[in-house]
Amino acid sequence: GIRFKAKGNSEIYEIHVTLKGLRIPPWSYLSQEFDVNNEWQEHTIFFKDLERRSGLSAASMKAKNIKDISFAGFGRNFNVDLLIKDINLINE
């Protein structure tokens, strides 16, 4: 899984994980929502809880297959205010 600390403006954000290898379409990714407030909170996102948001990937969801991890706030009109620290990959 992925463990990190986050704080922000009491909104819901998403973590996005892109896998290595062939992806159809090329922008396909897996994601999970998390919420923040104005205090640092630790979040743990287990690989099994990541949801495929578009397309498919030839790689399976394992730490060694991660191409990149990103954080997003989108899909509605709001001011993004998100701080992230201490990102770690963990054994589930």
C-alpha positions as a LaTeX table, in Angstrom:
\begin{tabular}{lrrr}
\hline
Residue & $x$ (\AA) & $y$ (\AA) & $z$ (\AA) \\
\hline
Gly1 & 0.00 & 0.00 & 0.00 \\
Ile2 & 0.88 & 3.66 & 0.14 \\
Arg3 & 1.12 & 5.61 & 3.39 \\
Phe4 & 1.42 & 9.39 & 3.56 \\
Lys5 & 0.50 & 12.39 & 5.66 \\
Ala6 & $-1.72$ & 15.15 & 4.32 \\
Lys7 & $-3.43$ & 18.34 & 5.39 \\
Gly8 & $-5.42$ & 20.98 & 3.57 \\
Asn9 & $-8.72$ & 22.76 & 3.27 \\
Ser10 & $-11.35$ & 20.19 & 4.33 \\
Glu11 & $-11.89$ & 18.89 & 0.79 \\
Ile12 & $-11.78$ & 15.46 & $-0.84$ \\
Tyr13 & $-8.75$ & 14.66 & $-3.00$ \\
Glu14 & $-7.55$ & 11.59 & $-4.89$ \\
Ile15 & $-4.33$ & 9.65 & $-5.07$ \\
His16 & $-3.57$ & 8.41 & $-8.62$ \\
Val17 & $-1.27$ & 5.50 & $-9.42$ \\
Thr18 & $-0.03$ & 4.84 & $-12.95$ \\
Leu19 & 1.50 & 1.46 & $-13.73$ \\
Lys20 & 4.45 & 0.63 & $-15.97$ \\
Gly21 & 3.98 & $-1.08$ & $-19.30$ \\
Leu22 & 1.18 & $-1.04$ & $-21.84$ \\
Arg23 & $-1.88$ & 0.99 & $-20.81$ \\
Ile24 & $-5.02$ & 1.38 & $-22.91$ \\
Pro25 & $-5.75$ & 4.26 & $-23.13$ \\
Pro26 & $-2.30$ & 5.68 & $-22.24$ \\
Trp27 & $-3.77$ & 7.90 & $-19.49$ \\
Ser28 & $-5.38$ & 5.02 & $-17.57$ \\
Tyr29 & $-4.75$ & 4.97 & $-13.83$ \\
Leu30 & $-5.97$ & 3.63 & $-10.50$ \\
Ser31 & $-7.18$ & 5.90 & $-7.71$ \\
Gln32 & $-8.70$ & 6.25 & $-4.28$ \\
Glu33 & $-10.26$ & 9.24 & $-2.54$ \\
Phe34 & $-9.10$ & 10.66 & 0.78 \\
Asp35 & $-10.18$ & 13.69 & 2.76 \\
Val36 & $-8.11$ & 16.29 & 4.58 \\
Asn37 & $-8.54$ & 18.97 & 7.21 \\
Asn38 & $-6.19$ & 21.61 & 8.60 \\
Glu39 & $-4.30$ & 19.07 & 10.79 \\
Trp40 & $-1.71$ & 16.55 & 9.56 \\
Gln41 & $-3.38$ & 13.14 & 9.23 \\
Glu42 & $-1.84$ & 9.83 & 8.22 \\
His43 & $-3.55$ & 8.02 & 5.36 \\
Thr44 & $-3.02$ & 4.43 & 4.27 \\
Ile45 & $-4.26$ & 3.41 & 0.84 \\
Phe46 & $-4.07$ & $-0.35$ & 0.29 \\
Phe47 & $-3.33$ & $-1.52$ & $-3.24$ \\
Lys48 & $-6.44$ & $-3.74$ & $-3.16$ \\
Asp49 & $-8.58$ & $-0.63$ & $-2.56$ \\
Leu50 & $-7.34$ & 1.29 & $-5.60$ \\
Glu51 & $-10.05$ & 1.52 & $-8.25$ \\
Arg52 & $-9.39$ & 1.42 & $-11.98$ \\
Arg53 & $-10.63$ & 4.73 & $-13.37$ \\
Ser54 & $-10.16$ & 4.20 & $-17.07$ \\
Gly55 & $-8.91$ & 1.57 & $-19.46$ \\
Leu56 & $-6.67$ & $-1.28$ & $-18.49$ \\
Ser57 & $-3.03$ & $-2.02$ & $-17.80$ \\
Ala58 & $-0.94$ & $-5.06$ & $-18.65$ \\
Ala59 & 0.87 & $-4.77$ & $-15.29$ \\
Ser60 & $-0.62$ & $-6.04$ & $-12.02$ \\
Met61 & $-0.94$ & $-3.72$ & $-9.01$ \\
Lys62 & 2.33 & $-4.38$ & $-7.20$ \\
Ala63 & 4.82 & $-1.87$ & $-5.83$ \\
Lys64 & 7.44 & $-2.89$ & $-8.42$ \\
Asn65 & 4.99 & $-2.01$ & $-11.23$ \\
Ile66 & 4.30 & 1.59 & $-10.14$ \\
Lys67 & 5.37 & 4.17 & $-12.71$ \\
Asp68 & 4.20 & 7.24 & $-10.78$ \\
Ile69 & 2.04 & 8.45 & $-7.93$ \\
Ser70 & 0.20 & 11.77 & $-8.06$ \\
Phe71 & $-2.35$ & 13.67 & $-6.00$ \\
Ala72 & $-5.32$ & 15.42 & $-7.57$ \\
Gly73 & $-8.17$ & 17.73 & $-6.75$ \\
Phe74 & $-10.61$ & 18.07 & $-9.63$ \\
Gly75 & $-14.13$ & 17.49 & $-10.88$ \\
Arg76 & $-15.70$ & 20.47 & $-9.14$ \\
Asn77 & $-15.06$ & 24.16 & $-8.65$ \\
Phe78 & $-12.94$ & 24.68 & $-5.52$ \\
Asn79 & $-9.58$ & 26.06 & $-4.41$ \\
Val80 & $-6.96$ & 23.35 & $-4.09$ \\
Asp81 & $-4.99$ & 23.58 & $-0.84$ \\
Leu82 & $-3.17$ & 20.29 & $-0.24$ \\
Leu83 & 0.11 & 19.51 & 1.51 \\
Ile84 & 1.63 & 16.00 & 1.37 \\
Lys85 & 4.65 & 14.59 & 3.23 \\
Asp86 & 6.25 & 11.30 & 4.30 \\
Ile87 & 5.13 & 9.15 & 1.34 \\
Asn88 & 6.06 & 5.47 & 1.78 \\
Leu89 & 5.28 & 2.18 & 0.10 \\
Ile90 & 4.26 & $-0.43$ & 2.67 \\
Asn91 & 3.60 & $-4.19$ & 2.80 \\
Glu92 & $-0.06$ & $-4.94$ & 3.23 \\
\hline
\end{tabular}
